[in-house]
Amino acid sequence: MIFLKYDRRIFQNFDWILFALVMSLCAMGVINIYSTGFSLSENQSPLYLKQLQWIVFGLFLMMITFLMDYRSIHQAAYVIYAISIASLIAVALFGHTANGAQRWISFGFVLFQPSELMKISVVIALARYFDDHKSNEPYLLRELFVPFLLVLLPCVLILKQPDLGTALMIVLVAASMVLFIGMNWKSIGIAVASVVVLLPPAWHFLKDYQKDRLLTFLSPESDPLGTGYHIIQSMIAIGSGGFLGKGFLKGSQTQLKFLPEQQTDFVFSVFAEEWGFIGGLVLMVIFTSLIIWGLRIALHSKDLLGTILAFGITALIAWQVIINMGMVLGVLPVVGIPLPFLSYGGSAIVSLLAAIGLLMNVSVRRFILQR
């Protein structure tokens, strides 16, 4: 792995805007998680302290991925991908099970979710493939067979866990990257038609609870105490926040524990209840700024590898924000996608901060590399 030699341009051009946006979101996340666990008994470890520990570790990894030469990713991409696949296989063989899902590897004192690392690994692997197979013409469908396999294999393993949300996320990010690189219009039409044709038979492979979630999306009131409970309580929490919110630690849905999964999937509902429309708007502005800044980094990169890496990481953040907020607002089905930097979860925050380090790496190196 190649590390940057001392170069004052690295520090002169450090991306403080990207860093500030990410740290603002992390700070909001810790405060929000503190609120969700406010009524926990004293003999339990406060979740916000655990999240802080994960953020510190994530910042350490972010520093490493920032200081390394991101062009070395070209050599390591498939190794990183293979390690991630091996970890998913390990989950299938002897993974930790919780709430009916087998998604974690236990290291005694900590649980690690390999599917979070897999999201980043797919972005890195696809970046190498497209960098190796540069084309001045849009890609044909047959030229995307290898990328298709790179996406299919982890998706199959993740669906076995089962984790429909993460598998869907990988597909969306990969599709975004392919469209960004360029794909023949005829091939796009064939791909879309294939997906439409495969949707009905795919329905039969879904777990019963996954089918219930999709059906509940159409009519949550049909089962208000069962499958519709999550989304109904979420919308009540968001609506009760009003314009200015109920205030920090004063959200009734949160503090009375009516809102399920409030520290993970429905963390935005907690935030909106306490800080209202204005708080939610500020949060959306920060996320939008982060996404636009990431796209700016991609467009200003000095090489194709940096462009694809930056776009893939930005797409990963963008899709998670869109799906999570759409989910808690009731405009998308509940599929278990966390809100980046705000939802509680060590594997997710560590993986994202490591990815942000790569994004900063691309941003800084545009002042160092020559075309």
VEXRO-838956 format. One line per field, with one value per residue (C-alpha): x, y, z; residue number from 1. Coordinates in Angstrom, 2 decimals, always signed. Layout:
BEGIN
px (X_...);
py (Y_...);
pz (Z_...);
seq (NUM_...);
//
This chain:
BEGIN
px (+0.00_+1.44_+1.24_+1.59_+4.95_+4.91_+3.52_+2.30_-0.35_-2.12_-2.75_-3.19_-5.96_-7.46_-11.20_-12.48_-15.96_-16.39_-14.93_-17.22_-20.33_-19.56_-18.64_-21.84_-23.89_-21.96_-22.54_-26.26_-26.34_-24.73_-27.11_-30.08_-28.97_-28.55_-32.19_-33.39_-31.61_-32.40_-34.67_-32.35_-31.54_-28.16_-26.84_-26.90_-24.17_-25.53_-25.75_-24.42_-21.12_-20.77_-21.50_-18.81_-16.31_-17.18_-16.83_-13.35_-12.32_-13.92_-11.93_-8.75_-9.63_-10.61_-7.13_-5.57_-7.70_-7.03_-3.23_-2.88_-2.51_-5.99_-4.44_-3.15_-6.83_-6.39_-4.10_-5.98_-9.57_-10.24_-8.43_-10.69_-13.69_-12.59_-12.10_-15.58_-17.09_-15.24_-16.67_-20.20_-19.61_-18.38_-21.64_-23.61_-21.58_-21.31_-22.66_-24.41_-28.21_-30.47_-34.17_-34.36_-31.49_-27.97_-25.93_-23.06_-19.73_-19.00_-15.52_-16.47_-16.76_-18.04_-20.31_-19.29_-21.70_-19.74_-22.52_-21.67_-18.10_-19.43_-21.15_-17.82_-16.03_-18.44_-17.82_-14.04_-14.21_-16.40_-14.10_-11.15_-13.09_-14.19_-10.74_-9.22_-11.79_-11.98_-14.24_-14.99_-18.36_-21.28_-21.07_-23.17_-25.04_-22.72_-19.71_-21.16_-21.18_-18.25_-19.73_-23.02_-21.27_-19.45_-22.84_-24.82_-22.57_-22.73_-26.43_-27.21_-25.22_-26.84_-30.36_-29.68_-29.18_-31.90_-31.26_-33.28_-32.44_-28.66_-28.92_-31.18_-28.70_-25.81_-27.89_-28.91_-25.37_-23.96_-26.67_-25.95_-22.25_-22.95_-25.27_-22.70_-19.95_-22.25_-24.48_-25.99_-29.65_-30.75_-28.95_-30.67_-34.04_-33.26_-32.06_-35.18_-37.46_-35.63_-36.13_-39.86_-40.22_-38.33_-40.27_-43.31_-41.25_-38.93_-41.94_-42.13_-38.54_-39.22_-39.66_-43.17_-42.23_-40.70_-43.93_-45.87_-43.69_-44.30_-48.05_-48.19_-46.62_-49.78_-52.09_-50.43_-53.82_-54.90_-52.79_-52.09_-50.91_-48.90_-46.99_-48.26_-47.22_-43.72_-44.72_-47.82_-45.81_-43.11_-45.55_-47.17_-43.74_-42.78_-46.16_-46.25_-42.95_-44.69_-42.72_-40.18_-40.34_-41.14_-37.63_-34.62_-35.59_-39.25_-40.52_-43.39_-43.25_-39.54_-39.42_-42.50_-40.98_-43.94_-41.51_-39.76_-36.16_-35.75_-31.97_-31.47_-33.93_-36.30_-33.72_-34.98_-38.43_-36.86_-34.98_-38.07_-40.21_-37.75_-36.53_-39.54_-39.76_-36.92_-34.58_-35.48_-34.91_-31.46_-30.56_-31.72_-29.69_-26.55_-27.12_-27.82_-24.67_-22.64_-24.01_-23.44_-19.92_-19.20_-20.37_-18.18_-15.17_-16.00_-16.28_-13.01_-10.93_-7.77_-8.25_-11.05_-10.41_-10.84_-13.97_-15.63_-14.62_-15.93_-19.19_-19.76_-19.22_-21.48_-24.17_-24.01_-24.66_-27.34_-29.37_-29.30_-30.56_-33.30_-34.55_-34.35_-36.17_-38.70_-39.24_-39.90_-42.12_-44.25_-43.52_-41.32_-41.62_-39.78_-36.67_-34.28_-31.87_-30.04_-29.60_-25.88_-23.90_-27.03_-28.27_-26.69_-24.39_-20.66_-20.16_-22.07_-20.38_-16.88_-17.36_-18.81_-16.01_-13.40_-15.19_-15.18_-11.41_-11.20_-13.44_-11.14_-8.18_-9.60_-10.45_-6.93_-5.07_-6.65_-4.20_-1.24_-1.82_-1.20_-3.35);
py (+0.00_+3.35_+6.23_+9.89_+11.46_+14.76_+17.38_+20.70_+20.77_+17.92_+20.12_+23.34_+21.73_+19.54_+19.25_+21.02_+21.39_+17.64_+17.00_+19.58_+18.19_+14.64_+15.65_+17.71_+14.65_+12.45_+14.98_+15.14_+11.35_+11.07_+13.68_+11.91_+8.49_+10.01_+11.02_+7.57_+5.95_+8.64_+6.40_+3.39_+2.03_+2.93_-0.63_-0.59_+0.92_+4.10_+3.63_+7.11_+6.28_+3.15_+5.21_+7.71_+4.87_+3.62_+7.14_+7.49_+4.17_+5.19_+8.46_+6.41_+4.34_+7.51_+8.90_+5.73_+5.72_+9.44_+9.12_+6.14_+6.67_+5.84_+4.62_+1.62_+0.61_-0.52_-3.32_-4.15_-3.87_-7.52_-8.64_-6.39_-7.75_-11.38_-10.75_-9.24_-12.23_-14.59_-12.73_-13.10_-16.84_-16.95_-15.30_-18.00_-20.77_-19.59_-16.05_-14.55_-14.58_-11.89_-11.13_-13.99_-12.71_-14.09_-11.05_-10.67_-12.21_-12.26_-11.38_-11.89_-8.30_-6.90_-7.83_-6.99_-6.86_-7.78_-6.60_-2.98_-3.49_-5.26_-2.07_-0.27_-3.30_-3.47_+0.23_-0.35_-3.51_-1.82_+1.21_-1.04_-2.92_+0.23_+1.76_-1.35_-1.45_+2.15_+2.79_+5.85_+4.35_+3.49_-0.04_-2.78_-5.21_-8.09_-6.02_-5.77_-9.50_-9.28_-6.29_-8.19_-11.14_-8.81_-7.53_-10.79_-12.86_-10.62_-9.96_-13.69_-14.15_-11.11_-12.18_-15.50_-13.67_-12.34_-8.64_-7.33_-3.69_-4.07_-6.22_-3.59_-0.88_-2.67_-3.09_+0.59_+1.85_-0.47_+0.56_+4.22_+3.69_+1.91_+4.69_+7.30_+5.58_+5.25_+2.48_+1.97_+3.05_-0.21_-2.11_+0.04_-0.81_-4.54_-4.37_-2.52_-4.92_-7.88_-6.47_-5.94_-9.51_-10.94_-9.02_-11.38_-14.59_-12.74_-12.11_-15.83_-15.85_-13.17_-14.08_-13.72_-10.71_-9.02_-9.53_-8.14_-5.02_-4.34_-4.91_-2.76_+0.10_+0.24_+0.27_+0.54_+1.11_-2.41_-3.82_-0.91_-3.13_-5.52_-4.89_-1.31_-0.33_+0.91_+3.30_+4.59_+5.45_+7.01_+9.32_+10.24_+11.17_+13.26_+14.98_+15.74_+17.59_+20.42_+23.41_+23.85_+20.45_+19.40_+20.04_+17.93_+14.89_+15.94_+13.74_+11.67_+8.97_+8.57_+8.77_+6.57_+4.02_+3.95_+4.38_+1.06_+0.80_+4.45_+4.36_+2.67_+2.62_+5.28_+7.67_+10.47_+10.17_+10.89_+13.86_+15.30_+14.90_+16.81_+19.42_+19.75_+20.80_+23.31_+20.71_+18.19_+20.81_+21.66_+17.96_+17.55_+20.61_+19.11_+15.77_+17.50_+19.59_+16.45_+14.70_+17.71_+18.11_+14.43_+14.78_+17.86_+15.85_+13.14_+15.63_+17.39_+14.23_+14.02_+10.37_+7.92_+5.75_+8.73_+9.84_+6.42_+5.94_+9.35_+8.89_+5.39_+6.51_+9.52_+7.33_+4.97_+7.82_+9.37_+6.19_+5.40_+8.90_+8.75_+5.29_+5.82_+9.15_+7.86_+4.83_+6.74_+9.25_+6.44_+7.06_+3.95_+0.43_-0.36_-2.27_-1.69_+0.91_+3.01_+6.77_+7.46_+8.86_+9.21_+5.65_+3.62_+0.86_+0.30_-1.53_+1.10_+4.19_+2.69_+1.62_+5.01_+6.99_+4.82_+5.57_+9.30_+9.01_+7.76_+10.59_+13.12_+11.35_+11.91_+15.50_+16.37_+14.53_+16.57_+19.29_+16.87_+14.62_+15.90_+14.81);
pz (+0.00_-1.03_+1.45_+0.66_+1.26_+3.06_+0.76_+2.08_-0.65_+1.16_+4.18_+2.25_+0.20_+2.90_+2.27_+5.38_+3.90_+3.45_+6.90_+8.53_+6.84_+7.96_+11.52_+11.79_+10.86_+13.31_+16.10_+15.31_+15.34_+18.78_+20.25_+18.69_+19.95_+23.43_+23.26_+22.19_+25.13_+27.69_+29.76_+29.75_+33.20_+34.65_+34.52_+30.71_+28.55_+26.98_+23.23_+22.50_+24.24_+22.10_+19.01_+20.04_+20.36_+16.89_+15.48_+17.01_+15.48_+12.18_+12.20_+12.64_+9.56_+7.73_+8.37_+6.95_+3.79_+3.41_+3.70_+1.37_-2.35_-3.62_-6.87_-4.88_-4.63_-8.23_-7.09_-3.90_-5.17_-5.93_-2.77_-0.69_-2.58_-1.99_+1.74_+1.94_+0.13_+2.47_+5.47_+4.05_+3.64_+7.24_+8.32_+6.49_+8.17_+11.78_+11.98_+14.99_+14.81_+16.23_+15.58_+13.10_+10.94_+10.67_+9.66_+12.12_+13.02_+16.73_+17.97_+21.60_+22.76_+19.48_+16.57_+13.00_+10.05_+6.88_+4.54_+5.48_+4.31_+1.22_+0.05_-0.09_-1.55_-4.50_-5.24_-5.15_-7.31_-9.93_-9.94_-10.79_-13.48_-15.28_-14.90_-16.48_-19.27_-20.36_-23.32_-25.39_-26.32_-24.02_-22.64_-24.20_-21.97_-22.88_-21.79_-18.28_-17.55_-15.09_-13.19_-13.08_-11.39_-8.99_-7.85_-8.03_-5.75_-2.65_-3.23_-3.16_+0.06_+1.69_+0.69_+2.45_+5.77_+4.99_+4.32_+1.39_+2.12_+1.85_-1.28_-2.85_-1.88_-3.61_-6.78_-6.82_-6.27_-8.95_-11.43_-10.70_-11.38_-14.68_-15.84_-14.78_-16.77_-19.77_-21.08_-24.50_-24.63_-26.18_-23.43_-20.81_-22.34_-22.32_-18.71_-17.54_-19.41_-17.84_-14.35_-15.00_-16.26_-13.26_-10.60_-10.42_-9.95_-7.53_-5.29_-4.49_-3.20_-0.59_+3.06_+4.47_+6.59_+3.52_+1.58_+4.54_+4.58_+0.91_+1.23_+4.37_+2.44_+0.30_+3.32_+6.75_+8.41_+7.45_+10.30_+12.71_+15.57_+13.41_+10.21_+9.93_+13.45_+12.57_+9.81_+11.63_+14.76_+12.59_+10.85_+14.19_+15.60_+12.57_+12.39_+16.12_+15.83_+14.03_+12.80_+15.62_+17.32_+20.87_+22.11_+23.03_+25.16_+24.99_+22.17_+23.55_+20.89_+21.54_+25.32_+25.82_+23.41_+21.04_+18.16_+17.34_+16.09_+17.02_+17.30_+13.92_+11.02_+12.42_+13.83_+11.55_+13.13_+16.53_+15.12_+13.42_+16.54_+18.71_+16.22_+13.96_+10.32_+10.71_+12.20_+9.52_+6.84_+8.25_+8.26_+4.66_+3.61_+5.18_+3.44_+0.13_+0.50_+1.22_-1.87_-4.13_-2.75_-3.39_-6.99_-7.34_-6.17_-8.73_-11.59_-10.68_-10.22_-12.31_-13.34_-14.12_-11.05_-8.74_-10.58_-10.31_-6.67_-5.65_-7.55_-6.14_-2.53_-3.06_-4.66_-1.69_+0.74_-1.47_-1.93_+1.79_+2.61_-0.02_+0.96_+4.73_+4.68_+2.17_+4.38_+7.62_+5.80_+4.40_+0.72_+0.37_+1.86_+5.10_+4.03_+6.94_+5.54_+8.19_+7.89_+7.17_+10.12_+12.29_+12.84_+15.61_+14.37_+14.56_+11.27_+9.32_+10.78_+10.56_+6.92_+5.96_+7.62_+5.89_+2.60_+3.40_+3.83_+0.24_-0.91_+0.81_-0.78_-4.26_-3.37_-2.19_-4.94_-7.69_-6.59_-6.76_-9.75_-13.24_-16.15);
seq (1_2_3_4_5_6_7_8_9_10_11_12_13_14_15_16_17_18_19_20_21_22_23_24_25_26_27_28_29_30_31_32_33_34_35_36_37_38_39_40_41_42_43_44_45_46_47_48_49_50_51_52_53_54_55_56_57_58_59_60_61_62_63_64_65_66_67_68_69_70_71_72_73_74_75_76_77_78_79_80_81_82_83_84_85_86_87_88_89_90_91_92_93_94_95_96_97_98_99_100_101_102_103_104_105_106_107_108_109_110_111_112_113_114_115_116_117_118_119_120_121_122_123_124_125_126_127_128_129_130_131_132_133_134_135_136_137_138_139_140_141_142_143_144_145_146_147_148_149_150_151_152_153_154_155_156_157_158_159_160_161_162_163_164_165_166_167_168_169_170_171_172_173_174_175_176_177_178_179_180_181_182_183_184_185_186_187_188_189_190_191_192_193_194_195_196_197_198_199_200_201_202_203_204_205_206_207_208_209_210_211_212_213_214_215_216_217_218_219_220_221_222_223_224_225_226_227_228_229_230_231_232_233_234_235_236_237_238_239_240_241_242_243_244_245_246_247_248_249_250_251_252_253_254_255_256_257_258_259_260_261_262_263_264_265_266_267_268_269_270_271_272_273_274_275_276_277_278_279_280_281_282_283_284_285_286_287_288_289_290_291_292_293_294_295_296_297_298_299_300_301_302_303_304_305_306_307_308_309_310_311_312_313_314_315_316_317_318_319_320_321_322_323_324_325_326_327_328_329_330_331_332_333_334_335_336_337_338_339_340_341_342_343_344_345_346_347_348_349_350_351_352_353_354_355_356_357_358_359_360_361_362_363_364_365_366_367_368_369_370_371);
//
